[in-house]
Amino acid sequence: MPFIAPVANRSSEYKGYGINAGAVQLTDNERFVSTLTITRCRGDHSCDKSFRTGYFRDATEAMKSATTFARRVIDGKVAGVSVADL
């Protein structure tokens, strides 16, 4: 699946975790893939987990979905997905 360079990126913080939500446009059509990294800094090192949360019509929708998903993961509301080990 070929990608164009990232189109948009948004960083925020939630309950001590960093959320980096982005959108990458696919080259074969006008859809966007959301990208997500959740980071937790402890002392002098940080750990992170990355996700893709789906396909969207525009970059804003992709980033909004990724941020919402990140908050649900951090709150422990996504079955089988945890960031407690970060």
C-alpha positions, 0 to 999 in steps of 0.5 A, a space after each residue: 500500500 503506497 503512501 504519500 508523506 504525512 499530511 498532518 500531525 497533532 500532539 497532545 497529552 492525556 493523563 500523563 501520556 503523550 498522544 501523537 495522532 497523524 494522517 497519511 494520504 494513500 497514493 492510489 486514492 483520496 483516502 487517509 490512514 490514521 497513525 497513532 503513537 502513545 508515549 509515556 516518559 519515565 525518568 530519563 527514558 520513554 516508551 511508546 506503542 504505535 497503532 493505525 486506526 483505519 481509513 478516512 476521507 480526510 486528514 482531520 477525521 483521521 486525526 480525530 479518530 486516532 486521538 479518540 482511540 488513544 484516550 479510550 486505550 489509556 482509559 482501559 476501554 479497548 479490549 485486548 489493548 493496553 498501555 499499562 506496561 509503558 
